Amino acid sequence: MLSVKIDDQKSIALFEPHGPLSEGDFKSAVEVVDPWIEKNGRLRGLIIKTRSFPGWETFGALSSHLSFVREHHKKIRRVAFVTDSVLGNIAENLAGHFVSAKIKRFPYESLEQATTWISDEGADSSA
């Protein structure tokens, strides 16, 4: 299960996985994110908050995840991984080579810091 919420005021989407990710999770995410982007333009940011990475239910779920990233990385300015998982470090370093969004990892208890980083319009040069 993937909880998807958008803070309209801050233009930030919050993704919180609760268990292994499914193909349906990414279809549901698209149903929330795409209409918002269509109406408002780019998202300022996306926060992925999970204490530990839950993995994927199937290879199809992994494929749906990669498709979501491919279709949305130019429509989201910044991505914050708010996690204690070591995969957060890997994602920060590896994904930065493949997506146009700025990516940064924060400890799980640092949701407010991640939100501030995404909201800081002038920090792109130091991100």
C-alpha positions as a printed NumPy array, in Angstrom:
array([[  0.   ,   0.   ,   0.   ],
       [  1.306,   3.434,  -0.978],
       [ -0.236,   6.5  ,   0.652],
       [ -0.082,   9.509,  -1.697],
       [ -0.948,  13.032,  -0.537],
       [ -0.282,  16.421,  -2.087],
       [  0.138,  19.585,  -0.039],
       [ -1.432,  22.128,  -2.416],
       [  0.02 ,  25.119,  -0.562],
       [  3.613,  23.873,  -0.696],
       [  3.325,  21.975,  -4.   ],
       [  4.849,  18.865,  -2.411],
       [  3.709,  15.259,  -2.82 ],
       [  4.232,  12.864,   0.085],
       [  4.572,   9.142,  -0.683],
       [  4.507,   6.771,   2.295],
       [  4.794,   3.061,   1.496],
       [  3.218,   0.626,   3.952],
       [  4.423,  -2.776,   2.824],
       [  5.807,  -4.022,  -0.501],
       [  4.934,  -1.806,  -3.471],
       [  2.508,  -3.077,  -6.106],
       [  1.711,  -2.14 ,  -9.695],
       [ -1.572,  -0.715,  -8.417],
       [  0.294,   1.596,  -6.037],
       [  1.921,   3.387,  -8.961],
       [ -1.32 ,   3.515, -10.953],
       [ -2.953,   5.145,  -7.928],
       [ -0.036,   7.569,  -7.587],
       [ -0.424,   8.592, -11.24 ],
       [ -4.158,   9.184, -10.649],
       [ -3.303,  11.645,  -7.864],
       [ -0.15 ,  13.289,  -9.226],
       [ -0.938,  13.703, -12.935],
       [ -4.164,  15.72 , -12.565],
       [ -2.425,  17.964, -10.026],
       [  0.492,  18.585, -12.406],
       [ -1.922,  19.139, -15.309],
       [ -3.742,  21.81 , -13.307],
       [ -0.821,  23.447, -11.467],
       [  2.376,  22.696, -13.396],
       [  5.465,  21.09 , -11.894],
       [  5.53 ,  19.863,  -8.348],
       [  8.088,  21.638,  -6.211],
       [  8.975,  18.297,  -4.705],
       [  8.272,  14.728,  -3.757],
       [  8.999,  13.282,  -0.333],
       [  9.293,   9.528,   0.007],
       [  9.   ,   8.726,   3.716],
       [  9.601,   5.218,   5.01 ],
       [ 11.625,   3.935,   7.932],
       [ 12.927,   1.054,   5.783],
       [ 12.444,   0.264,   2.114],
       [  9.603,  -2.276,   1.703],
       [ 10.593,  -3.642,  -1.716],
       [  8.211,  -4.608,  -4.509],
       [  5.563,  -7.334,  -4.663],
       [  6.507,  -8.387,  -8.201],
       [  8.795,  -7.571, -11.08 ],
       [  5.773,  -5.803, -12.627],
       [  5.674,  -3.505,  -9.599],
       [  9.356,  -2.657, -10.077],
       [  8.655,  -1.96 , -13.752],
       [  5.727,   0.314, -12.815],
       [  7.999,   2.145, -10.369],
       [ 10.628,   2.739, -13.053],
       [  7.938,   3.912, -15.491],
       [  6.648,   6.381, -12.883],
       [ 10.169,   7.767, -12.42 ],
       [ 10.754,   8.005, -16.186],
       [  7.462,   9.831, -16.766],
       [  7.7  ,  12.248, -13.83 ],
       [ 11.318,  13.121, -13.067],
       [ 11.193,  16.272, -15.236],
       [  7.942,  17.409, -13.625],
       [  9.261,  17.339, -10.056],
       [ 12.   ,  19.769,  -9.003],
       [ 13.315,  17.935,  -5.936],
       [ 13.005,  14.486,  -4.363],
       [ 13.681,  13.884,  -0.669],
       [ 14.15 ,  10.38 ,   0.699],
       [ 13.183,  10.534,   4.371],
       [ 14.396,   7.17 ,   5.6  ],
       [ 16.825,   5.341,   7.826],
       [ 17.309,   2.687,   5.138],
       [ 20.752,   2.382,   3.544],
       [ 18.895,   2.27 ,   0.223],
       [ 18.228,   5.98 ,   0.744],
       [ 21.954,   6.671,   0.354],
       [ 22.163,   4.457,  -2.717],
       [ 19.112,   6.116,  -4.277],
       [ 20.516,   9.586,  -3.591],
       [ 23.82 ,   8.776,  -5.278],
       [ 22.634,   6.539,  -8.111],
       [ 19.362,   8.19 ,  -9.14 ],
       [ 21.041,  11.576,  -9.391],
       [ 22.784,  10.335, -12.533],
       [ 19.521,   9.36 , -14.27 ],
       [ 16.919,  11.957, -13.315],
       [ 16.742,  15.722, -13.641],
       [ 15.299,  16.293, -10.146],
       [ 17.651,  17.195,  -7.306],
       [ 17.777,  14.323,  -4.808],
       [ 18.688,  14.339,  -1.125],
       [ 18.373,  11.884,   1.775],
       [ 17.218,  12.847,   5.261],
       [ 16.948,  10.76 ,   8.449],
       [ 13.468,   9.284,   9.038],
       [ 12.627,  11.751,  11.818],
       [ 13.498,  14.77 ,   9.618],
       [ 10.344,  15.315,   7.573],
       [ 10.305,  19.023,   8.431],
       [ 13.924,  19.474,   7.226],
       [ 13.076,  17.703,   3.954],
       [ 10.061,  19.953,   3.456],
       [ 12.188,  23.046,   4.102],
       [ 14.861,  21.857,   1.623],
       [ 12.237,  21.3  ,  -1.075],
       [ 10.641,  24.684,  -0.383],
       [ 13.948,  26.607,  -0.524],
       [ 13.8  ,  28.137,  -4.011],
       [ 17.31 ,  29.619,  -3.834],
       [ 19.166,  26.486,  -2.771],
       [ 19.428,  24.722,  -6.145],
       [ 23.003,  25.851,  -6.616],
       [ 24.05 ,  24.27 ,  -3.317],
       [ 21.832,  21.181,  -3.387]])
